[in-house]
């Protein structure tokens, strides 16, 4: 776990309703920004910005596959928040 991933960063990241939807979808299936934008009321560039915030908070990870940057929820992404709540 990276030291910058903190409970406040996670709460800030999940404070936006669009980011919560993106995070929930990525918990079920990996995806890329273009595909997610087709199912959200925001542009592809907005989805990319939201993904960057989620990634900086440690909630998602990414990798390149062909022409796409794919994203998925990190299995331990909510751990700092869980520890903070305890």
N, C-alpha and C positions, 0 to 999 in steps of 0.2 A: 504494500500500500504506500502510495506517495504521501509525504508529510503535508502537502498542501490540501489534501482532501479532508475537509473538516465538516462537522455537523452544520455550522452556519452556512457554508458553501452549498451543502446539499439542500438545506431548507430554502435558500435563495433560488437555487436552480429549479426546485420543484414548486416554487411559488407561482410560477406562470402556468396557466391552464393548458396552453399548447404544449409546453415542455412535459407536463404530466402525461398527456395523451401520447406523445412521442415515446416517452420512457416506458409506459405500459405496453405499447406495441412492440418495442424492442425487447421487452422481457419475454414476449411470446415468440418472436421471430426476428432474426437479423434482417436488415433492410438497408437501402441507400436513400439519400435525400430526395432524389427525383421521384422515386416510387412513393415515399411518404407524403410528398407535397401534393400528389394526385388525390390524396384522401383527407387533406386538411385545408382549412380556409385561409392558407397563407402561401406565399410564393416559395419556390425552391430555395432561393437565397435566404429567406427567413428561416426555413427549416435548417439550412446549413448553419446559420448563426445559433439557433437553438441547440443543435447537436454539439457545437463547439462549447457552449456553456455547460451542457450535460457532461461532456468529456472532461472539461477543466475541473468539474466538481467530483470527478471520479466515478460517475454513474454509468458511463458507457465507454466502450473501447472501439477502435476501428482498425481496419486492415484493407489493403487494396486487393481487389480481385478483378483482373481484366481492366476494363475502363472505369469500374465503379469503386468508390470508397464505401465499404460496408460497415455498418455499425451494429452493435448488440449491447444489451445491458450487461454490466460487469456483475458477476456472481456475488462479489463482496462489496459492491458499490454502496449499499446501505449500512455497512458495518460501523463506520464512524458515527452515524446517527443513532444506531442501536446502542452503542457504547455510551454516547452522550445521554440518552434517555435513561439508561440504567443508573 
